[in-house]
Amino acid sequence: MKIITFILLLSALLVTAVDAQNYEGKRWTSEVIWKSKTFSEEANFSKDTFDVWVILQFPQFHLRADFSNAVFKSSATLMEGEFHVHADFSGVQFESSSSFRQTIFHSTASFSKAVFKYAPDFMQTEFYNNLDFSGARFLSGAKFIHTNFHSPTNFKAAQFVSASFVEAEFHFPVDFSTAKFTALTDFADADFKSDVDFSNTTFGVTASFAGAQFDSTVKFNNILLPDTLYMEDMKIKHELDLTHAKLKDAKHGKCKIFLVGADINKLKINEELFELYFPSSISSEQKTSVYDALLKRYKELGYTASFKKLEAEYNDFLSKNK
């Protein structure tokens, strides 16, 4: 009997087309399991509270989807769907896991001031219009791996414990100014095809731009440096100035920077803020290449003090590796 009841309930939920739905302020106490559901008119879930699982797989929203200020107390899955008009998730609280994996946002989308208690999954998601994550808080982590940003993107003042943008592609300007990263920030192999702004951003323990490519201007004005900065194999088209960055405090010391394979001839750093870092796997030849390139760069920039400090370090290295 219980099995029959469950099947009837599931059949009722698996509806394929829905007209205008106004659920504003509703409290959901039974699992929401909707597969291949089409919302042909506006869907309003604003200020709703979902006490249970929400699974919307392959959803189609053809008019505005409003989830603003909703609360998801359990797992929320809205994956492999399409939002054809504005999607509003501003002020939403995700108190458990959430996934938007492989979802396509054709129009504008807002997650402004949203709170993610656990790392949301935006892997392979496509954003095609203005995207707003300003003031969002990621209290555990954030997965934007292989994500494509085809429009201007705003992460201004967002807060991350950790974040992975590995192999993400930013086709239009992106703003991370005043954002805060507490632990790991990973932009390895990310592709920035337009301007990017990290001004006044705080980086935590580790930040990686290994293999990242910057095709336009990059601003790192007044950033708070991480303990370790990975820039190996990073490619930049225009000069990247890190001389206006700041150290955390005397206790942390200088920022350790890994530069093997990077475009050192387009970097502006100095010995007051940075010290070269080489993992144990790096060969003497690779180290020599970095020393030579950075000494040449210091000489070009007229950084006499930095040149002398690095030259002394290089000579010490050579004497120990005869």
C-alpha positions in Angstrom: 0.0 0.0 0.0 2.8 2.4 0.9 4.5 1.7 -2.4 1.4 2.4 -4.4 0.9 5.7 -2.5 4.4 6.7 -3.2 4.1 6.0 -6.9 0.9 8.0 -7.1 2.5 10.9 -5.3 5.6 10.8 -7.6 3.4 10.6 -10.7 1.6 13.7 -9.6 4.8 15.6 -9.1 6.4 14.6 -12.5 4.3 17.1 -14.5 5.7 18.2 -17.8 4.1 21.6 -18.3 3.0 24.3 -15.8 1.3 27.6 -16.4 1.8 30.7 -14.2 2.6 29.6 -10.7 2.6 32.0 -7.7 3.9 30.2 -4.6 5.2 33.3 -2.9 5.7 32.8 0.8 4.8 29.1 0.7 6.3 26.5 3.1 7.1 23.2 1.4 7.1 20.2 3.7 6.9 17.4 1.1 9.8 16.6 -1.3 9.7 18.6 -4.5 10.7 16.2 -7.3 10.0 17.7 -10.7 11.7 16.3 -13.8 11.6 17.8 -17.3 9.1 20.4 -16.0 8.4 23.4 -18.3 7.3 26.7 -16.8 5.6 28.5 -19.7 4.7 31.6 -17.6 6.3 33.3 -14.6 7.2 31.1 -11.7 7.2 32.9 -8.3 8.9 31.1 -5.4 9.9 34.3 -3.6 10.3 34.0 0.2 9.4 30.4 0.1 10.8 27.9 2.6 11.8 24.5 1.5 12.1 22.1 4.5 12.8 19.1 2.3 14.7 18.1 -0.8 14.2 20.0 -4.0 15.0 18.2 -7.3 14.3 20.1 -10.5 16.1 18.2 -13.2 16.0 19.4 -16.8 13.6 22.4 -15.9 12.7 24.9 -18.5 11.8 28.4 -17.3 10.4 30.5 -20.3 9.5 33.5 -18.2 10.9 35.1 -15.1 11.9 32.7 -12.3 11.8 34.4 -8.9 13.4 32.5 -6.0 14.4 35.7 -4.2 14.8 35.4 -0.5 13.8 31.8 -0.5 15.3 29.4 2.1 16.4 25.9 1.1 16.9 23.9 4.3 17.7 20.7 2.6 19.5 19.8 -0.6 18.6 21.8 -3.7 19.2 20.5 -7.2 18.3 22.6 -10.2 20.6 21.0 -12.8 20.8 20.6 -16.6 17.9 23.0 -17.1 17.5 26.3 -18.9 16.4 29.8 -17.8 15.3 31.8 -20.8 14.4 35.0 -19.0 15.7 36.6 -15.8 16.5 34.2 -12.9 16.4 35.8 -9.5 18.1 34.0 -6.6 19.1 37.2 -4.8 19.1 36.9 -1.0 18.5 33.1 -1.2 19.8 31.0 1.7 21.1 27.5 0.8 21.5 25.7 4.1 22.5 22.4 2.5 24.1 21.3 -0.7 23.1 23.0 -4.0 23.7 22.2 -7.6 23.2 24.1 -10.8 25.5 21.9 -12.8 25.3 22.1 -16.6 22.4 24.6 -16.4 22.1 27.3 -19.1 21.2 30.9 -18.1 20.2 32.6 -21.4 19.2 35.9 -19.7 20.3 37.8 -16.7 20.8 36.1 -13.4 21.2 37.4 -9.9 22.6 35.6 -6.8 23.3 38.9 -5.1 23.7 38.5 -1.3 22.8 34.8 -1.6 24.3 32.6 1.2 25.7 29.1 0.4 26.4 27.2 3.6 27.9 24.3 1.6 29.9 24.6 -1.6 27.5 25.1 -4.5 28.1 23.2 -7.8 28.2 25.4 -10.9 30.4 23.1 -12.9 30.0 23.4 -16.6 27.2 26.0 -16.2 26.7 28.6 -19.0 25.9 32.2 -18.2 25.0 34.2 -21.3 23.8 37.5 -19.9 24.7 39.9 -17.0 25.5 37.9 -13.9 25.4 39.2 -10.4 27.0 37.4 -7.4 27.8 40.7 -5.6 27.8 40.3 -1.8 27.2 36.6 -2.0 28.7 34.5 0.8 30.2 31.1 0.2 30.7 29.7 3.7 32.4 26.4 2.7 33.6 26.6 -0.9 32.4 27.2 -4.5 32.8 25.1 -7.6 32.9 27.0 -10.9 35.0 24.4 -12.7 34.7 24.5 -16.5 32.1 27.3 -16.1 31.6 29.6 -19.0 30.8 33.3 -18.4 29.7 34.8 -21.7 28.7 38.2 -20.2 29.8 40.8 -17.7 30.1 39.1 -14.3 30.0 40.7 -10.8 31.6 39.0 -7.8 32.2 42.4 -6.0 32.4 42.1 -2.2 31.6 38.3 -2.4 33.1 36.2 0.4 34.6 32.8 -0.1 36.2 30.3 2.3 37.7 28.6 -0.8 36.8 28.7 -4.5 37.7 26.8 -7.6 37.4 28.5 -11.0 39.7 25.8 -12.6 39.4 26.1 -16.4 36.6 28.6 -16.2 36.3 31.0 -19.2 35.5 34.7 -18.7 34.5 36.1 -22.1 33.5 39.6 -20.8 34.8 41.8 -17.9 34.6 40.3 -14.5 34.7 42.2 -11.2 36.2 40.6 -8.0 37.0 43.9 -6.4 36.7 43.9 -2.5 36.0 40.1 -2.6 37.5 38.1 0.2 39.0 34.6 0.0 39.9 32.9 3.3 41.7 29.7 2.3 42.4 28.4 -1.3 41.7 30.5 -4.4 42.1 28.4 -7.5 42.1 30.0 -11.0 44.4 27.4 -12.5 44.1 27.3 -16.3 41.3 29.9 -16.2 40.9 32.0 -19.4 40.2 35.7 -19.0 39.4 37.0 -22.4 38.5 40.5 -21.2 39.3 42.9 -18.3 39.4 41.5 -14.8 39.4 43.6 -11.6 40.8 42.2 -8.3 41.3 45.6 -6.7 41.2 45.6 -2.9 40.6 41.9 -2.9 41.8 39.8 0.1 43.5 36.5 -0.6 43.9 34.0 2.1 46.4 31.2 2.5 47.0 30.2 -1.1 46.1 31.7 -4.5 46.8 29.9 -7.7 46.7 31.4 -11.2 48.9 28.5 -12.6 48.4 28.2 -16.3 45.8 31.1 -16.4 45.7 33.3 -19.4 44.9 37.0 -19.3 44.2 38.5 -22.7 43.3 42.0 -21.5 44.0 44.3 -18.5 44.2 43.0 -15.0 44.0 45.1 -11.8 45.5 43.9 -8.6 45.5 47.3 -6.9 45.8 47.2 -3.1 45.2 43.5 -2.8 46.0 41.7 0.4 48.5 39.1 -0.6 48.2 35.4 0.1 50.9 33.5 2.0 51.8 31.7 -1.3 51.0 32.8 -4.9 51.3 30.3 -7.7 51.8 31.9 -11.1 53.7 29.2 -13.0 53.0 29.0 -16.7 50.7 32.0 -16.4 50.3 34.0 -19.7 49.6 37.7 -19.7 49.2 40.0 -22.7 49.5 43.3 -20.8 51.7 44.4 -17.9 50.5 43.1 -14.5 51.5 45.4 -11.6 51.7 43.8 -8.1 53.8 46.5 -6.5 50.7 48.2 -4.9 49.8 45.0 -3.1 49.9 44.7 0.7 51.2 42.1 3.1 49.1 40.7 5.9 51.5 41.5 8.7 55.1 40.9 9.8 54.2 37.5 11.3 53.3 36.1 7.8 56.4 37.6 6.2 56.7 38.1 2.4 54.4 36.4 -0.1 56.1 33.3 -1.6 55.7 33.4 -5.3 56.2 30.6 -7.8 57.1 31.9 -11.3 58.4 29.0 -13.4 57.2 29.4 -16.9 55.4 32.7 -16.2 55.7 35.8 -18.4 58.1 37.5 -16.0 58.9 40.2 -18.6 55.4 41.5 -18.1 55.3 41.4 -14.3 56.0 44.2 -11.9 57.0 42.8 -8.5 59.6 43.7 -5.9 61.7 42.1 -3.1 59.9 44.1 -0.4 56.7 42.1 -1.0 57.8 38.9 -2.6 60.3 36.1 -2.3 60.8 33.4 -4.8 59.4 30.0 -4.0 60.4 26.7 -5.6 58.8 23.3 -4.8 61.2 20.5 -4.3 60.4 19.0 -7.8 61.8 22.1 -9.6 65.2 21.5 -11.2 68.3 23.8 -10.9 67.9 24.7 -14.6 64.4 25.9 -14.0 65.4 27.9 -11.0 68.3 29.5 -12.9 65.9 30.5 -15.7 63.6 32.3 -13.2 66.5 34.1 -11.5 67.9 35.3 -14.8 64.5 36.5 -16.1 63.6 38.3 -12.9 67.0 40.0 -12.5 66.7 41.2 -16.1 63.2 42.5 -15.3 64.4 44.4 -12.2 67.2 46.0 -14.2 64.7 47.1 -16.9 62.4 48.6 -14.3 65.3 50.3 -12.4 64.5 48.5 -9.2 68.1 48.7 -7.9 67.4 47.6 -4.3 65.4 44.6 -5.5 68.1 43.7 -8.0 70.8 43.7 -5.4 68.8 41.5 -3.0 67.9 39.0 -5.6 71.4 39.0 -7.0 72.8 38.1 -3.6 70.2 35.3 -3.3 71.1 34.0 -6.7 74.8 34.0 -6.0 74.2 32.1 -2.8 72.1 29.6 -4.8 74.9 29.2 -7.4 77.5 28.6 -4.7 75.5 25.8 -3.2 74.9 24.2 -6.5 78.3 24.1 -8.0 
